[in-house]
Amino acid sequence: MAGFDIVQELLALSLIGTEWVLWLLVLLSVVSVAIMLERLWCFYRVRLDLRPFTRELTRCLSRGEYERAITLCEQSRAPESQVALAAFRNRGRGTQAVEQSMLNVLIGQRQRLDRGLVVLGTLGNNAPFIGLFGTVLGIIQAFNDLSLNPAGGAPVVMAGISEALVATAVGLLVAIPAVIAFNGFQRLVKRKVANADAVMKLVLTHGTATTPQQELAE
């Protein structure tokens, strides 16, 4: 288009300043902290001392005390207990049905534990780039100010660049805790899933798929 200077148009957009980038990073930091606190509360609610639980569960299974095992599993919201509970509630429908029910519960529990972690991972990976983007905008504005005030010299540029670098610092400040929290929560999810898988194998080993009548027939 005649008379359209894309460079000048983009320059005009870049001169908006870095303040909006800083407010965006502040907003993202609030979101990040909120997710961290929510996930901490979630993992606190599903905590379970696995060794005593599996010891008592094994005792119930070996004695055929399935009602007591159900009561034991209903006392916790942990994935390990919920997987076993699914087996007991589907007892008598056959081994395949019991195993499938436990797998379905395990998938649902993992999705519940993973909730919000993708946001933390995204913030950890991209917050530094958002901060860098704000820094670039600040440097452009600093050199534009120098062009409008050549007599100001280096102090004009240095003041603008120092302000621009704040955006990068804030971006890193948002990203580092998000990355640490993401890695920590991912490790907890893997541990919970592995424990639930161990409980599932324990239940299947003791053959909870049969009813008492089926056991007598055998």
N, C-alpha and C positions, 0 to 999 in steps of 0.2 A: 504494500500500500504506500502510495506517495505521501511523503511527509511524516511517516511513522518511523520513529527511531526506537527500536527495541531495546538498545543499550540504555538510553535515557529513561525509558519506561521502567525497566528493571532496576535501574539505579534509584529511581524515585521510590519504588517499593522497598528497596533495601534500606532506605534512609528513615524508615518508620522507627527504627531503634531496637534496642535489645530488651527493653523493659517487659514487653509482652512474653518474650522467651523465658525470662526469669519467673514471671508469674505462672507460666505453664509448668515450669520445673517445680515450683512450690506446690502446685496442684497435684502433680504426679507424685511428689514425695508424700503428700497426705494420703493419696490412694495406696501407695506402697506400704506405709506404716499401718493403715487400716487393714490391709490384707494380712500383713504379718501378725497383727494382734488376733484377727479372726482365726487364722490357721493355728496359732498357739493355743487358743481356746478349744478349737476342734480336736487337736491332738491330745490335749489334756483330758478331754472327755472320753476319748477312746483308749486311754492308757490301760495297760493290763500287764500284770506280773505273770509272764508266760509259764514259767517253770511250775509254780503251784497250781496254775489252772490246768495244764496238761496232765499233771500228776493226779489231780482229783478227777479229771475227765477220764483218764485211763482206768482209774479205779471203778468209776461208774460203768464204763463200757464192759470191763471184764466181769462185773457182777450182773450185768444186764439191767442195771437201775437207770432206765432211760428217762423216767420222769424226774429223777434227781438230776440227771445230766441236763435236761431242759431247764430246770430251775437254776442250775449253775450258769448256763449260758445266758439266761435272761437277766442276770445280775450285771451284765456289762454290755456296753455298746461297741466294744472293740470288734474289728473285723474278724479276729480269730474266733471269738465266741459266736458271732452272727453266722459265720460259715458253718460251724458245727450245729447251730440251732436249725439252720435250713435242712440239714440232713435228718435231724430227729423229727422235724415236722413233716417230712416227706417219707418217713420210714414206712416200709411195706409196699412201696410203689416199684421196687426193683432197684438194683444197683445203678443202672444207667440213669434212672430218674433222680436218684439221690445225688449222684456225682454231678449231673447237669444243674441241679438246683444249687449246689454249693458253688459251682463255677459262676452261675449267674449272680449269686450274692457277692462273690469275690470281685467280679467286674464292677458291680454297683458300688461296692465299698471303695475300690480303687478310684473310681470317678469322684466319689465324695472327698477322698483324701487329696486328690489332685486339683480340686476346685480352687481357682485363683492363682495357681502356681504359674500358669502360662503368662499371666499379667506381670508377675514378678520377673520372670525370665525376659520378657519383652522390655521391661523398664531397665533391667540390668544391662541389656545389650544396646539399647538405643538412647538412653538418657545422656551418655557422653556425646553422642552425635548431635543431639538437640542443643546441648551446651556449646559444642563447637560451632554449630550453625549460628547461635547467638553471638559468639566471639567474632566470627567472620563478618556478621552484620555490623558489629561495633567497630571493627577495623575499617570497614568501608566508610562508615560515618565519620571516623576520626580523620581519614585522609580527605574526605569531602570538606570537613571543617577547615583543614589546613589549606585546601585550595581556595576557600572563601576568605581565609585570613592568613595569607602568606607571612605576614610580619610576626605571627604568633610563634612560628618556628617549631622546634622539637617539642617544647612543653605542651603544645596543643595536641600533637599526635600521641605523645606518651600518656597524657591524661586519658584520652579516649581509649587507647589500647588497654590501659590498666583496668578501666571500667569494663571493657569487653571481655577480658580474661575472667572476670567474675562469673560469667555464664558457664565457661568450661569448668570452673571449680565447683559450681553448684550442680552441674550435670554429673560430675564424678561423685559428689556427695550423695546424690540420689541413687546412682548406679551401684556403688560399692555395697551398701547394706542390702540392696535388693538381690544382688548376686549371692552374697553370703547366705541370706535367708532362703533363696531358691535352692541352693545346693544342700543346705541343711534339711529343708523339708523334703526334698527329693530322696535323701538318704533315709529319712523316717518312713516315707511311703514304701520304699523298697523293702525295708525291714519288716514293716507291717504285712506287706503282701507275702513275703517269704514265710513269716510266722503263720499266716492264715493258710498258706499252701501246706505247711507241715501239719497243721491241725486237720486239714482236709484228708491228707494221707493217713493220719492216725485214725480218723473216724472210719474211713473206707477199709482199713486193715482189720478193724474189729467187726466188720460186716453188719452195719446198722440197717442194711437195705431189707432185711427180712423181718417179718412179723413174728410174734411169739408162736402162733399157730404153725407158721412155716418152719420155725426152728424145731418144733416137736415132730413135724412130718419128716424132717431130714434125719 
